Amino acid sequence: MKSAIVALCIVACAFAASDKDSAVVRNDYQQSPEGNYQFSYETENGIYGRAEGKVVNYGKDEVALEVIGSNQYKSPEGQLIELTYVAGPNGYEAQGAHLPTTPAPLPIPDYILRSLEYIAAHPYVEKKL
């Protein structure tokens, strides 16, 4: 989870490094003693990012870091790329118009449907010897 955040920061820095004349306009970071944090940054050429991480209790002895954030920048083609993400106990979930989407599921083949119907009509009965 932390590696995903670091990777996103590296990507943003790489884009910032590609424009040598672009300066960091804003860079804020705050951290609480409990482990919660917030950061944001912005550059002259329009790269922007922010994230908020908080320690969340999921049970008596289960603690996890949950991070909610976003990044935006202009692609080399001039398209505005916006990415929002949530990283937590369920993994890393990113959303953005530029990301590929999963294809529609394929229909279940006829022979599989017939097999499932047969299994439903003839449940397994354990024979006692």
Phi and psi in degrees as GROMACS dihedral restraints (atoms count N, CA, C in turn):
[ dihedral_restraints ]
;  ai    aj    ak    al  type     phi  dphi    fc
    3     4     5     6     1   -64.9    20    10
    4     5     6     7     1   -33.3    20    10
    6     7     8     9     1   -66.7    20    10
    7     8     9    10     1   -31.4    20    10
    9    10    11    12     1   -66.4    20    10
   10    11    12    13     1   -40.0    20    10
   12    13    14    15     1   -66.5    20    10
   13    14    15    16     1   -43.5    20    10
   15    16    17    18     1   -62.4    20    10
   16    17    18    19     1   -41.1    20    10
   18    19    20    21     1   -61.7    20    10
   19    20    21    22     1   -42.6    20    10
   21    22    23    24     1   -64.5    20    10
   22    23    24    25     1   -38.9    20    10
   24    25    26    27     1   -65.0    20    10
   25    26    27    28     1   -39.0    20    10
   27    28    29    30     1   -64.9    20    10
   28    29    30    31     1   -41.1    20    10
   30    31    32    33     1   -61.3    20    10
   31    32    33    34     1   -44.9    20    10
   33    34    35    36     1   -63.0    20    10
   34    35    36    37     1   -41.3    20    10
   36    37    38    39     1   -66.0    20    10
   37    38    39    40     1   -36.4    20    10
   39    40    41    42     1   -64.0    20    10
   40    41    42    43     1   -41.8    20    10
   42    43    44    45     1   -66.4    20    10
   43    44    45    46     1   -37.7    20    10
   45    46    47    48     1   -66.7    20    10
   46    47    48    49     1   -38.4    20    10
   48    49    50    51     1   -68.1    20    10
   49    50    51    52     1   -25.7    20    10
   51    52    53    54     1   -71.2    20    10
   52    53    54    55     1   -18.9    20    10
   54    55    56    57     1  -112.0    20    10
   55    56    57    58     1    91.8    20    10
   57    58    59    60     1   -61.7    20    10
   58    59    60    61     1   -27.6    20    10
   60    61    62    63     1   -86.9    20    10
   61    62    63    64     1    -2.7    20    10
   63    64    65    66     1   -86.1    20    10
   64    65    66    67     1   126.4    20    10
   66    67    68    69     1  -104.5    20    10
   67    68    69    70     1   157.2    20    10
   69    70    71    72     1   -76.1    20    10
   70    71    72    73     1   121.8    20    10
   72    73    74    75     1   -87.4    20    10
   73    74    75    76     1   -37.9    20    10
   75    76    77    78     1  -146.3    20    10
   76    77    78    79     1   138.9    20    10
   78    79    80    81     1  -150.3    20    10
   79    80    81    82     1   105.0    20    10
   81    82    83    84     1  -119.7    20    10
   82    83    84    85     1   142.3    20    10
   84    85    86    87     1  -146.9    20    10
   85    86    87    88     1   131.9    20    10
   87    88    89    90     1  -135.8    20    10
   88    89    90    91     1   141.1    20    10
   90    91    92    93     1  -138.4    20    10
   91    92    93    94     1   139.5    20    10
   93    94    95    96     1   -98.3    20    10
   94    95    96    97     1   161.5    20    10
   96    97    98    99     1   -62.2    20    10
   97    98    99   100     1   -23.4    20    10
   99   100   101   102     1   -76.3    20    10
  100   101   102   103     1    -9.5    20    10
  102   103   104   105     1   105.2    20    10
  103   104   105   106     1    -4.8    20    10
  105   106   107   108     1   -74.6    20    10
  106   107   108   109     1   151.2    20    10
  108   109   110   111     1  -151.6    20    10
  109   110   111   112     1   162.9    20    10
  111   112   113   114     1  -141.8    20    10
  112   113   114   115     1   140.8    20    10
  114   115   116   117     1  -145.9    20    10
  115   116   117   118     1   155.1    20    10
  117   118   119   120     1  -153.0    20    10
  118   119   120   121     1   153.2    20    10
  120   121   122   123     1  -149.8    20    10
  121   122   123   124     1   156.8    20    10
  123   124   125   126     1  -154.1    20    10
  124   125   126   127     1   141.3    20    10
  126   127   128   129     1  -116.7    20    10
  127   128   129   130     1   166.0    20    10
  129   130   131   132     1   -60.5    20    10
  130   131   132   133     1   -32.8    20    10
  132   133   134   135     1   -87.3    20    10
  133   134   135   136     1    14.0    20    10
  135   136   137   138     1    95.0    20    10
  136   137   138   139     1     5.7    20    10
  138   139   140   141     1   -77.5    20    10
  139   140   141   142     1   130.8    20    10
  141   142   143   144     1  -139.7    20    10
  142   143   144   145     1   143.4    20    10
  144   145   146   147     1  -153.8    20    10
  145   146   147   148     1   151.2    20    10
  147   148   149   150     1  -154.0    20    10
  148   149   150   151     1   153.4    20    10
  150   151   152   153     1  -156.4    20    10
  151   152   153   154     1   152.6    20    10
  153   154   155   156     1  -133.7    20    10
  154   155   156   157     1   121.7    20    10
  156   157   158   159     1  -115.0    20    10
  157   158   159   160     1   137.0    20    10
  159   160   161   162     1  -140.8    20    10
  160   161   162   163     1   147.2    20    10
  162   163   164   165     1   -83.3    20    10
  163   164   165   166     1   125.9    20    10
  165   166   167   168     1  -120.6    20    10
  166   167   168   169     1   133.9    20    10
  168   169   170   171     1   -87.7    20    10
  169   170   171   172     1   124.6    20    10
  171   172   173   174     1  -111.2    20    10
  172   173   174   175     1    12.5    20    10
  174   175   176   177     1   166.2    20    10
  175   176   177   178     1  -173.4    20    10
  177   178   179   180     1   -58.3    20    10
  178   179   180   181     1   -47.0    20    10
  180   181   182   183     1  -119.1    20    10
  181   182   183   184     1    10.7    20    10
  183   184   185   186     1  -105.0    20    10
  184   185   186   187     1   120.7    20    10
  186   187   188   189     1  -127.7    20    10
  187   188   189   190     1   138.7    20    10
  189   190   191   192     1  -141.0    20    10
  190   191   192   193     1   154.0    20    10
  192   193   194   195     1   -92.5    20    10
  193   194   195   196     1   126.4    20    10
  195   196   197   198     1  -114.3    20    10
  196   197   198   199     1   128.9    20    10
  198   199   200   201     1  -122.3    20    10
  199   200   201   202     1   131.1    20    10
  201   202   203   204     1  -122.9    20    10
  202   203   204   205     1   128.7    20    10
  204   205   206   207     1  -159.9    20    10
  205   206   207   208     1  -179.3    20    10
  207   208   209   210     1  -154.0    20    10
  208   209   210   211     1   157.8    20    10
  210   211   212   213     1  -140.5    20    10
  211   212   213   214     1   151.1    20    10
  213   214   215   216     1  -150.1    20    10
  214   215   216   217     1   148.8    20    10
  216   217   218   219     1  -163.6    20    10
  217   218   219   220     1   168.0    20    10
  219   220   221   222     1   -98.6    20    10
  220   221   222   223     1   132.5    20    10
  222   223   224   225     1   -71.6    20    10
  223   224   225   226     1   165.7    20    10
  225   226   227   228     1   -58.3    20    10
  226   227   228   229     1   -23.4    20    10
  228   229   230   231     1   -83.3    20    10
  229   230   231   232     1    -4.7    20    10
  231   232   233   234     1    94.4    20    10
  232   233   234   235     1     1.8    20    10
  234   235   236   237     1   -80.7    20    10
  235   236   237   238     1   136.4    20    10
  237   238   239   240     1   -77.7    20    10
  238   239   240   241     1   120.4    20    10
  240   241   242   243     1  -102.4    20    10
  241   242   243   244     1   120.8    20    10
  243   244   245   246     1  -121.3    20    10
  244   245   246   247     1   131.7    20    10
  246   247   248   249     1  -132.4    20    10
  247   248   249   250     1   129.4    20    10
  249   250   251   252     1  -117.1    20    10
  250   251   252   253     1   150.4    20    10
  252   253   254   255     1  -149.9    20    10
  253   254   255   256     1   156.2    20    10
  255   256   257   258     1  -131.4    20    10
  256   257   258   259     1   129.4    20    10
  258   259   260   261     1  -126.3    20    10
  259   260   261   262     1   124.2    20    10
  261   262   263   264     1  -161.6    20    10
  262   263   264   265     1  -155.1    20    10
  264   265   266   267     1   -63.1    20    10
  265   266   267   268     1   -21.8    20    10
  267   268   269   270     1   -90.4    20    10
  268   269   270   271     1     4.5    20    10
  270   271   272   273     1   104.0    20    10
  271   272   273   274     1  -165.5    20    10
  273   274   275   276     1  -102.0    20    10
  274   275   276   277     1   122.4    20    10
  276   277   278   279     1  -122.5    20    10
  277   278   279   280     1   111.2    20    10
  279   280   281   282     1  -107.2    20    10
  280   281   282   283     1   147.7    20    10
  282   283   284   285     1  -134.9    20    10
  283   284   285   286     1   139.8    20    10
  285   286   287   288     1  -176.5    20    10
  286   287   288   289     1   146.7    20    10
  288   289   290   291     1   -64.0    20    10
  289   290   291   292     1   -24.3    20    10
  291   292   293   294     1   -83.9    20    10
  292   293   294   295     1   -11.5    20    10
  294   295   296   297     1   -80.2    20    10
  295   296   297   298     1   145.3    20    10
  297   298   299   300     1   -68.6    20    10
  298   299   300   301     1   152.1    20    10
  300   301   302   303     1  -108.8    20    10
  301   302   303   304     1   157.3    20    10
  303   304   305   306     1   -72.7    20    10
  304   305   306   307     1   143.5    20    10
  306   307   308   309     1   -71.4    20    10
  307   308   309   310     1   161.4    20    10
  309   310   311   312     1   -63.5    20    10
  310   311   312   313     1   145.1    20    10
  312   313   314   315     1   -65.2    20    10
  313   314   315   316     1   146.8    20    10
  315   316   317   318     1   -75.0    20    10
  316   317   318   319     1   149.6    20    10
  318   319   320   321     1   -67.1    20    10
  319   320   321   322     1   149.1    20    10
  321   322   323   324     1   -72.5    20    10
  322   323   324   325     1   129.0    20    10
  324   325   326   327     1   -59.6    20    10
  325   326   327   328     1   151.0    20    10
  327   328   329   330     1   -58.2    20    10
  328   329   330   331     1   -42.8    20    10
  330   331   332   333     1   -65.6    20    10
  331   332   333   334     1   -29.2    20    10
  333   334   335   336     1   -72.1    20    10
  334   335   336   337     1   -43.3    20    10
  336   337   338   339     1   -59.6    20    10
  337   338   339   340     1   -43.2    20    10
  339   340   341   342     1   -64.1    20    10
  340   341   342   343     1   -39.0    20    10
  342   343   344   345     1   -62.9    20    10
  343   344   345   346     1   -43.0    20    10
  345   346   347   348     1   -64.8    20    10
  346   347   348   349     1   -38.6    20    10
  348   349   350   351     1   -64.5    20    10
  349   350   351   352     1   -41.5    20    10
  351   352   353   354     1   -62.8    20    10
  352   353   354   355     1   -44.7    20    10
  354   355   356   357     1   -62.7    20    10
  355   356   357   358     1   -40.7    20    10
  357   358   359   360     1   -65.6    20    10
  358   359   360   361     1   -36.1    20    10
  360   361   362   363     1   -79.3    20    10
  361   362   363   364     1   -22.0    20    10
  363   364   365   366     1  -126.5    20    10
  364   365   366   367     1    74.0    20    10
  366   367   368   369     1   -65.0    20    10
  367   368   369   370     1   153.6    20    10
  369   370   371   372     1   -70.3    20    10
  370   371   372   373     1   131.9    20    10
  372   373   374   375     1  -123.4    20    10
  373   374   375   376     1   123.1    20    10
  375   376   377   378     1   -75.8    20    10
  376   377   378   379     1   127.3    20    10
  378   379   380   381     1   -91.0    20    10
  379   380   381   382     1   133.1    20    10
  381   382   383   384     1   -95.5    20    10
  382   383   384   385     1   135.5    20    10
